[in-house]
Amino acid sequence: MSNVPGAVLFDFDGTLADTAADLGGALNRLRGEAGLAPLPVEAVRPYASMGARGMLRVGFALKPEDAQYPALREAFLRHYEARMCEETTLFPGMRELLHALGERGLAWGIVTNKARRFAERIVTFLKLEPACVVGGDDTPHFKPHPAPMLLAAKKLSLAPSTCWYLGDDLRDIQAGRAAGMRPVAVEWGYTSPDNGGPHAWNADAVIREPLDLLRVL
């Protein structure tokens, strides 16, 4: 694989954008309806990359197979849709990285397990212009399956081997690897307590802050 990418692809929650406060806010609305006290954002941050599944896990100790899960998931998503753009921001240095990629003539895109309707709304709110957005409902499979990654490469008319993929979770690295891309782990995201830290994921590189990618390229 060439060391110079044809495109750089990003996971969304915990890699490109800091969405934990809005995810936590939606969770706390749901907890309030159940008579529970709010959780601080620090408590929900490690689970934010898992979306609704992570929020219901930390907020209600629920798993997808639990009977209460489907109804609470729908209620959580309604609350999240109502406030998803209140506190969400790009991570520090990310806008500068995206500008630098553009200066180098490199396309960039987003591959996320987040539903497309949510991802595209936040992309517009943050005034981003990715070359492609692949959401969690665009293929029959979620990451770590390679299908979303392969769809992104197809949308960009690029061979997967020419794409780099940045992520803050083990499944991101697994998905990138399975698709034949070059996976890069980031240290600033929402690392789950379940899968160790970025240095344990067998990524091609681990970067501490967004602009470090320019030195890796």
ABEGO torsion letter per residue (X at the ends): XBABBABBBBBABGAABBAAAAAAAAAAAAAAAAGBBBBBAAAAAAAAAAEAAAAAAAAAGBBAABAAAAAAAAAAAAAAAAAAAAABBBBBGAAAAAAAAAAAGBBBBBBBABBAAAAAAAAAAAGBBBABBBBAAABABBOABAAAAAAAAAAAGBBAAABBBBBABAAAAAAAAAAGBBBBBBAABBBBAAAEBAAAAGBABBBABAAAAAAAX
